[in-house]
Amino acid sequence: MSGQAILVAGGYGVVGRRIAADLAPDYPGRVIVAGRNPERATATAAAIGHGVRGRALDVTVPSSIAAALDDVAVVVSCIDQPRRGLLHAAIERGLWYTDITPHLTELGRGVAYEHIDAAASASGSRVLLGAGLVPGISDVMVRAVADTLGGADTIETSLLLTAGDVSGPASLDYFLQELTMPFAVYVDGADRPARAFSGPRVVEFASPVGPRRAYLFPFSDQVRYPRTMRARTVLSRLALDPPWLARLLAVLIGTGAARLVARQRVRHALARVRRDRVARQDASFALRVDVTRGGRSSYATLAGRVQADATAAGAAALVGSLLDGEIDEPGAWMPEQVIDPPSFFSRLARYGSSVELARA
């Protein structure tokens, strides 16, 4: 690659700005904040400092994508891409790429992923499908725990979010949009239909959170584990704070009233709950992954005050892995396939997020 720049698409958004700010001190003069509004991009870049630059980028316009990728080596996308134009353009140029909005549930285990992998392999591109918290940090946590057990038969990911934790595509609005989406869980080697906010289980999150009731949810990190980790059972769950909000959503969906959630009045009411909680207290999050192999189990945890900060830290740490050449072969990869957990956790800690592995 002739370029050296790190382009953060959507770099003046909630998470994108944090990613750029995390990367800027380590890669001075190389970070570019990009988005449809060049004035906002330039203002954000100036506020971050360390030689960060602003640049115009409209992911719906091919010529804008082509111009924005000049002198770029790594692309970090924080923008929803219905047609994945930025991803395909990066692959065609042989660039390195990662994405906090990868829509892995759409890629699934089928043809779309195979096409991306084949194109990246042919061009020399290294693509990490999933950066941030879930997927991203959660995937590397799974790999780290599985390594201590010699593999993974069962993988369970549980995430707690507060209603006040605003973080772009991983915000409460994103989860509300997912409520009526059909999905499958992978149990005993077979896909089984499921619905969001069903199958509750009490999960022991790290202190100070403690035990919370978590519900099945279609997080996209679960899609690839049957192939990448050879797991026979994969489940992902979500807990919400305040707990009554999760119970309300479970009742609405369980009684067939999930469409009410999509109506503007209900969405606005839930948004008011979120704003009220922001005014009263800091947001917090907690993540736990549990892995079982041959009758033995272990887990890893992560907790913090702002989920957007952890998402940014995960993306920045994965960019560091790319730039340090940890991915030897071109292609499309999930983090658990190619990222070294100790190195990743060390980078993550520098950005303010520390993973705790259970003691054997």
C-alpha positions in Angstrom: 0.0 0.0 0.0 1.3 3.4 -0.9 -0.9 5.3 1.6 -0.3 5.7 5.3 -3.4 7.5 6.5 -6.1 6.0 8.8 -9.5 7.1 7.6 -12.3 7.1 10.2 -15.6 7.2 8.2 -18.2 8.9 10.3 -15.4 10.3 12.4 -17.4 13.2 13.9 -20.1 10.9 15.2 -20.4 9.7 18.8 -18.1 6.6 18.4 -16.1 7.8 15.4 -14.8 10.9 17.2 -13.7 8.7 20.1 -11.9 6.3 17.8 -10.1 9.2 16.1 -9.1 10.7 19.5 -7.8 7.3 20.7 -5.7 6.7 17.6 -4.4 10.3 17.1 -1.6 10.3 19.8 -0.3 7.0 18.6 -0.4 7.9 14.9 0.2 11.6 14.7 -0.5 13.2 11.4 -2.1 10.0 10.0 -5.7 10.1 11.2 -8.4 11.5 9.0 -11.9 12.3 10.2 -14.3 11.9 7.3 -18.0 12.5 6.7 -20.7 14.1 4.6 -20.2 17.5 6.3 -16.6 18.6 5.6 -16.9 21.6 8.0 -17.9 19.3 10.9 -15.1 16.9 9.9 -12.5 19.7 9.9 -13.8 21.2 13.2 -13.6 17.8 14.9 -10.1 17.2 13.5 -8.9 20.5 14.9 -10.5 19.8 18.3 -8.7 16.4 18.5 -5.3 17.8 17.4 -2.2 15.6 16.8 -2.3 16.5 13.2 -5.8 15.0 12.6 -7.3 16.1 9.3 -10.9 16.5 8.1 -12.1 15.1 4.7 -15.4 14.9 2.8 -16.9 11.5 2.3 -20.4 10.5 1.1 -20.6 6.6 1.1 -23.5 6.8 -1.3 -21.4 8.5 -4.0 -18.7 6.4 -5.7 -16.6 9.4 -6.8 -16.6 10.7 -3.2 -15.4 7.4 -1.9 -12.6 7.2 -4.5 -11.4 10.7 -3.6 -11.6 10.1 0.2 -9.4 6.9 -0.1 -6.4 8.7 -1.7 -3.3 8.2 0.5 -5.3 5.9 2.9 -3.9 2.6 4.3 -6.6 1.7 6.8 -10.4 2.4 6.8 -12.5 2.3 10.0 -16.1 2.6 9.2 -18.6 4.0 11.7 -21.3 4.5 9.0 -24.2 2.3 8.1 -23.6 1.1 4.5 -26.7 -0.4 2.9 -24.7 -1.2 -0.3 -21.3 -1.6 1.4 -19.7 0.8 -1.1 -16.9 1.8 1.1 -16.1 -1.8 2.0 -16.0 -2.9 -1.6 -13.9 0.1 -2.6 -11.4 -0.5 0.2 -11.1 -4.2 -0.9 -10.6 -3.3 -4.6 -7.6 -1.0 -3.5 -6.2 -3.7 -1.3 -6.6 -1.6 1.8 -7.0 -2.8 5.4 -10.5 -2.3 6.7 -12.6 -2.8 9.8 -16.2 -1.8 10.7 -18.2 -1.2 13.8 -21.5 -1.8 11.8 -20.7 -5.0 9.8 -24.3 -6.4 9.7 -23.0 -9.9 10.2 -26.5 -11.2 10.6 -27.0 -10.4 7.0 -23.7 -11.9 5.9 -24.4 -15.0 8.0 -22.6 -18.2 7.1 -23.5 -17.9 3.4 -22.6 -16.5 0.0 -22.1 -12.8 0.9 -19.3 -13.6 3.3 -17.6 -15.9 0.8 -17.7 -13.2 -1.8 -16.1 -10.7 0.5 -13.4 -13.1 1.6 -12.6 -14.1 -2.0 -12.4 -10.5 -3.1 -10.1 -9.5 -0.2 -7.9 -12.5 -0.7 -7.5 -11.6 -4.4 -6.7 -7.9 -3.8 -4.4 -8.4 -0.8 -6.9 -6.6 1.5 -7.1 -7.5 5.2 -10.7 -7.1 6.4 -11.8 -7.5 10.0 -15.6 -8.0 10.1 -16.5 -6.6 13.5 -14.8 -4.0 15.6 -15.9 -2.3 18.8 -17.6 -4.0 21.7 -20.0 -6.7 20.4 -18.7 -7.9 18.0 -15.0 -6.9 18.5 -13.8 -7.0 22.1 -16.3 -9.9 22.8 -14.7 -12.0 20.0 -11.2 -11.7 21.4 -12.5 -12.4 24.9 -14.1 -15.6 23.6 -10.8 -16.6 21.9 -8.8 -15.9 25.1 -11.2 -18.0 27.3 -11.3 -20.8 24.7 -7.5 -21.0 24.6 -7.5 -21.7 28.3 -9.9 -24.6 27.8 -8.5 -26.0 24.6 -11.5 -25.1 22.5 -15.2 -24.1 22.7 -18.3 -26.3 22.7 -20.7 -23.6 24.0 -20.3 -19.8 23.8 -22.6 -17.4 25.5 -22.2 -13.6 25.3 -24.1 -11.3 27.6 -24.2 -7.5 27.4 -25.7 -5.0 29.8 -26.6 -1.5 28.6 -28.3 1.4 30.3 -31.1 3.2 28.6 -28.9 6.3 28.9 -25.9 5.0 27.1 -26.0 6.7 23.6 -23.5 5.1 21.2 -24.5 5.5 17.6 -25.3 2.2 15.9 -25.2 0.3 19.2 -27.7 2.7 20.9 -31.1 1.9 22.2 -32.6 3.0 18.9 -30.6 0.3 17.1 -31.8 -2.3 19.5 -35.4 -1.2 19.1 -35.1 -1.7 15.4 -33.9 -5.2 15.9 -36.8 -6.3 18.2 -39.0 -7.6 15.4 -36.2 -9.1 13.3 -36.4 -12.9 13.0 -33.2 -14.7 13.9 -31.9 -18.1 14.8 -29.8 -19.4 17.7 -27.4 -22.2 17.2 -28.0 -25.0 19.7 -26.5 -28.5 19.6 -25.3 -28.0 16.1 -28.5 -26.7 14.5 -30.2 -23.4 13.9 -33.4 -22.9 15.9 -35.9 -20.0 15.6 -35.9 -17.5 18.4 -37.3 -14.1 19.2 -35.7 -11.1 20.9 -36.2 -10.8 24.7 -37.1 -14.4 25.2 -35.2 -17.1 27.1 -34.3 -15.0 30.2 -31.3 -16.1 32.3 -29.7 -14.4 35.3 -26.1 -13.4 34.5 -23.5 -12.5 37.0 -21.8 -9.4 35.6 -18.7 -7.8 37.0 -18.9 -5.6 40.1 -20.4 -3.2 40.7 -23.2 -4.4 38.4 -23.8 -7.9 39.8 -26.6 -10.3 38.8 -29.0 -9.1 36.1 -31.7 -10.9 34.0 -30.6 -11.1 30.4 -32.6 -12.0 27.3 -31.8 -13.6 24.0 -30.9 -11.0 21.4 -29.5 -11.1 17.8 -26.0 -9.7 18.4 -24.0 -10.3 15.3 -21.0 -11.8 17.0 -22.8 -15.1 17.3 -23.2 -15.6 13.6 -19.7 -16.9 12.8 -18.7 -18.8 15.9 -20.0 -22.2 14.6 -17.4 -21.9 11.9 -14.6 -19.9 13.4 -14.7 -21.6 16.8 -16.4 -24.9 15.9 -18.9 -24.2 18.7 -22.0 -26.4 18.8 -24.1 -23.9 20.9 -23.9 -20.1 20.6 -26.2 -17.7 22.4 -26.2 -13.9 22.9 -28.1 -12.1 25.5 -29.0 -8.5 26.4 -29.8 -7.0 29.8 -31.1 -3.4 30.1 -31.0 -0.9 32.9 -33.6 0.0 34.2 -34.7 -3.7 34.5 -38.3 -2.8 34.1 -37.7 -1.7 30.5 -36.3 -5.1 29.6 -39.4 -6.8 31.3 -41.7 -4.4 29.3 -40.1 -5.3 26.0 -40.2 -9.0 26.9 -44.0 -8.8 27.5 -44.6 -6.7 24.4 -42.8 -9.2 22.2 -44.1 -12.3 24.0 -47.7 -11.1 23.5 -47.2 -10.3 19.8 -47.2 -6.6 20.4 -43.6 -6.0 19.3 -44.8 -3.7 16.4 -45.9 -1.2 19.0 -42.2 -0.6 19.8 -41.6 0.6 16.3 -44.3 3.2 16.5 -43.1 6.8 16.9 -45.0 7.4 20.1 -43.6 4.4 21.9 -40.1 5.1 20.6 -40.3 8.7 21.8 -41.5 7.6 25.2 -38.5 5.2 25.5 -36.2 8.0 24.3 -37.5 10.2 27.1 -36.7 7.5 29.6 -33.2 7.5 28.2 -32.8 11.2 28.5 -34.1 11.2 32.0 -31.5 8.6 33.1 -28.8 10.6 31.4 -29.8 13.6 33.6 -29.8 11.5 36.8 -26.7 9.3 36.5 -23.8 8.3 34.3 -24.4 5.5 31.9 -22.7 2.1 32.4 -22.2 -1.2 30.6 -21.0 -4.7 31.4 -20.0 -7.5 29.1 -19.4 -11.2 30.0 -18.5 -14.1 27.8 -18.8 -17.7 29.0 -17.2 -20.7 27.3 -17.6 -24.4 28.0 -15.5 -27.2 26.6 -15.6 -30.9 27.6 -17.5 -30.2 30.8 -15.1 -27.4 31.9 -16.2 -23.7 31.9 -14.6 -20.3 32.2 -15.4 -16.7 31.5 -14.2 -13.2 31.0 -15.7 -9.8 31.9 -15.5 -6.2 31.1 -17.3 -3.3 32.7 -17.2 0.5 32.3 -19.1 3.7 32.5 -19.6 4.6 28.8 -20.2 1.9 26.2 -19.2 4.3 23.4 -15.8 4.6 24.9 -15.3 0.9 25.0 -16.6 0.5 21.5 -14.0 3.1 20.3 -11.3 1.4 22.4 -12.0 -1.9 20.8 -11.9 -0.5 17.3 -8.7 1.5 17.9 -7.0 -1.6 19.4 -8.0 -3.6 16.3 -6.6 -0.9 14.0 -3.3 -1.3 16.0 -3.4 -5.0 15.3 -3.8 -4.3 11.6 -1.0 -1.8 11.5 1.4 -4.0 13.4 0.9 -6.7 10.8 -0.7 -9.3 13.1 -2.9 -10.5 10.2 -0.5 -12.5 8.0 -2.9 -13.5 5.2 -5.3 -11.3 3.1 -9.0 -12.1 3.3 -12.1 -11.4 5.5 -11.6 -12.4 9.1 -13.4 -12.3 12.4 -11.2 -11.0 15.3 -11.2 -14.4 17.1 -9.5 -15.9 14.1 -6.5 -13.7 13.8 -6.0 -11.4 16.8 -3.6 -12.3 19.6 -5.5 -11.8 22.9 -2.6 -10.6 25.1 -1.5 -8.0 22.6 -5.0 -6.8 22.0 -5.8 -6.6 25.7 -2.7 -4.6 26.3 -3.7 -2.1 23.7 -7.2 -2.0 25.0 -6.0 -1.2 28.5 -4.0 1.8 27.2 -7.3 3.1 25.8 -9.0 2.7 29.2 -10.8 -0.7 29.0 -9.5 -3.7 31.0 -10.7 -7.3 30.4 -10.7 -9.6 33.4 -10.2 -13.3 32.8 -11.5 -15.8 35.4 -8.8 -17.5 37.4 -8.4 -21.2 36.8 
